[in-house]
Amino acid sequence: MFPKIKKIKTRVAINEQSKPVVEFYNYETKLWDKDITLNFTRQGMAIFTLNANDKQEPYIFLGALQRTEDGFNPDTNWGVMINGAGNILSFNNDCKHEQNIVIRLSLIRRGDDNPSDVLVSADPMIKNQPD
C-alpha cells in the first residue's frame, strides 16, 4: 500500500485584533479555517505549503513542534523537513501507534533578522489510526 499524502495550503491572514494568524484551506468546504485535523492510517505524509510569492505571502516556515495530548513526544516516528525556500514543510509518518498529535507550526517574516519577535504559530491536529 502506498503512503497517503495530504497537501494543505497554508496562509497567514490578519485577524480582527490586527494580529497575524495561520489559516488552512479546507478542500471540502472551499473555505480557509483556523485549524485542521488530518487522519492517517498506516504510512502517511502531511505537506503544508505557503505561497512562494513573497509579495503575497511574506512568511516562511521556521520549524515545528510535535506533542501528544499528554505532553509527550509522539512515538510514531514522525520526521519533519522544511525545504530550502521555507515555503514547504512536510511530515513523514509510519503510524505504528494510535495517537492524537498536536503540531505547532512556527513561521517568521521573510528576511527577518530577529525572528523571536515575529513568531506565528498554528496548531493543526494529526490523528494516527493504524490498521
C-alpha positions in Angstrom: 0.0 0.0 0.0 1.3 3.5 -0.9 1.7 6.1 1.8 -1.2 8.6 1.9 -0.2 12.1 1.1 -2.2 15.1 2.3 -1.3 18.5 0.9 -2.6 21.5 2.9 -2.4 25.0 1.5 -1.5 27.4 4.3 -1.6 31.2 4.6 -1.1 34.0 7.1 -4.1 36.3 7.5 -4.8 39.2 9.8 -7.5 38.7 12.4 -9.9 41.3 13.9 -7.2 42.3 16.5 -4.8 43.1 13.7 -2.6 40.1 14.6 -1.3 37.5 12.1 -3.0 34.1 12.2 -2.3 31.0 10.2 -5.2 29.5 8.2 -5.5 26.2 6.3 -7.5 25.7 3.1 -10.3 23.2 3.5 -10.9 21.5 0.2 -14.3 20.1 1.2 -15.8 23.4 2.3 -13.7 25.5 -0.1 -13.0 27.9 2.9 -10.0 28.9 4.9 -10.1 27.5 8.5 -8.0 28.3 11.6 -7.5 24.7 12.4 -7.4 21.4 10.6 -7.4 17.7 11.6 -5.7 15.1 9.5 -6.4 11.4 9.9 -3.8 8.9 8.9 -3.8 5.1 8.8 -0.6 3.3 8.0 2.1 5.4 6.4 1.4 9.0 5.5 2.8 12.4 4.7 1.4 15.8 5.5 2.7 18.6 3.4 2.0 22.2 4.4 2.6 24.9 1.7 2.9 28.6 1.7 2.7 30.8 -1.4 6.1 31.1 -2.9 5.4 34.8 -3.9 6.9 36.9 -1.1 4.6 39.8 -2.0 1.5 37.7 -1.5 3.0 35.6 1.4 5.6 37.4 3.5 6.1 34.5 5.9 8.2 31.3 5.7 8.3 28.2 7.9 10.8 28.3 10.7 10.1 24.9 12.3 7.6 22.7 14.0 6.9 21.2 17.5 5.1 17.9 17.9 3.3 16.9 21.1 0.8 14.3 22.1 -2.3 15.1 24.2 -0.4 14.1 27.4 2.5 16.4 26.6 5.0 13.7 25.5 6.7 13.4 22.1 4.9 11.2 19.6 6.2 7.7 19.3 5.2 7.2 15.7 8.5 8.1 14.1 7.4 11.3 12.5 10.1 13.0 10.5 9.9 16.8 9.8 11.6 18.6 6.8 11.4 22.2 5.6 12.5 22.9 2.0 15.3 25.4 1.3 12.9 28.2 0.3 11.0 27.9 3.6 7.6 27.6 1.9 7.0 23.8 2.2 7.0 21.8 5.5 6.4 18.1 5.4 5.9 15.3 7.9 6.6 11.7 7.2 4.8 9.1 9.4 4.9 5.4 9.7 1.8 5.3 12.0 2.8 2.5 14.3 0.7 3.6 17.3 -2.7 5.3 17.7 -2.2 8.8 18.9 -3.5 12.3 18.6 -0.6 14.7 17.9 -0.8 18.4 18.1 1.7 20.1 15.7 2.8 23.7 16.3 4.0 25.3 13.1 6.2 28.3 13.6 6.5 31.0 10.9 8.6 34.1 10.6 8.7 37.1 8.2 10.9 36.5 5.2 14.4 38.0 5.8 13.7 38.9 9.4 16.9 39.4 11.5 15.2 38.9 14.9 12.7 36.0 14.5 11.9 35.8 18.2 9.8 39.0 17.8 7.6 37.7 15.0 6.8 34.0 15.6 3.4 33.0 14.3 2.0 29.6 15.3 -0.7 27.3 14.1 -1.9 24.1 15.7 -3.2 21.5 13.3 -4.1 18.1 14.8 -2.9 14.9 13.3 -4.6 11.6 14.3 -2.7 8.4 13.8 -5.0 5.4 13.5 -3.0 2.4 12.3 -4.9 -0.6 11.0 
